[in-house]
Amino acid sequence: MIGHYACVSEHSERVDQAVGMIRDQADCTMEEAFVLMHERATMSAMTMEEIIDAVVEGSIRCGV
């Protein structure tokens, strides 16, 4: 999972928070939660950082 975090490493605490929230929402592993967020960013016009912020703020949910 460390490799996945490389693109957002400067925000690791926020990333961990968002990944944990998605893990709980989707009842999946941390790795799967990060992949869900990454797929959401890839399919949208949002950056990964924007997805992370939106997850933490509660404005989007992934995997549910």
HULINDA-V725435 format. One record per residue. N is the residue number from 1. OMEGA is omega as a letter, one per 40 degrees, with the letter a starting at -180 (NA if undefined). BURIAL is + if it has 9 or more other C-alpha atoms within 8 Angstrom, else -. D_CENTER is the distance of its C-alpha to the mean C-alpha in Angstrom with 2 decimals. Layout:
n-><N | N>
omega-><OMEGA | OMEGA>
burial-><BURIAL | BURIAL>
d_center-><D_CENTER | D_CENTER>
This chain:
n-><1 | 2 | 3 | 4 | 5 | 6 | 7 | 8 | 9 | 10 | 11 | 12 | 13 | 14 | 15 | 16 | 17 | 18 | 19 | 20 | 21 | 22 | 23 | 24 | 25 | 26 | 27 | 28 | 29 | 30 | 31 | 32 | 33 | 34 | 35 | 36 | 37 | 38 | 39 | 40 | 41 | 42 | 43 | 44 | 45 | 46 | 47 | 48 | 49 | 50 | 51 | 52 | 53 | 54 | 55 | 56 | 57 | 58 | 59 | 60 | 61 | 62 | 63 | 64>
omega-><a | i | i | a | a | a | a | a | a | i | a | i | i | i | i | i | a | i | i | i | i | i | i | a | a | a | a | i | i | i | i | i | i | i | i | i | i | i | i | i | a | a | a | i | a | i | i | i | i | i | i | i | a | i | a | i | i | a | i | i | a | i | i | NA>
burial-><- | - | - | - | + | - | - | + | - | - | - | + | - | + | + | - | + | + | + | + | + | + | + | - | + | + | - | - | - | + | - | + | + | + | - | + | + | + | - | + | + | + | - | - | - | - | - | + | - | - | + | + | + | + | + | + | - | - | - | - | + | + | - | ->
d_center-><12.12 | 13.48 | 13.94 | 10.35 | 9.88 | 12.97 | 11.71 | 10.17 | 12.51 | 14.27 | 11.51 | 10.92 | 11.69 | 9.26 | 6.41 | 8.18 | 8.54 | 5.18 | 4.83 | 8.39 | 8.36 | 6.75 | 9.13 | 11.81 | 11.48 | 11.61 | 13.79 | 12.38 | 11.97 | 9.36 | 9.74 | 9.52 | 6.33 | 4.78 | 7.39 | 6.78 | 3.89 | 6.44 | 9.18 | 8.55 | 8.79 | 11.69 | 13.42 | 13.37 | 14.93 | 11.89 | 10.68 | 7.30 | 8.49 | 9.45 | 6.36 | 5.08 | 8.73 | 9.14 | 6.98 | 8.93 | 11.95 | 11.87 | 12.66 | 10.31 | 9.45 | 8.16 | 10.55 | 13.36>
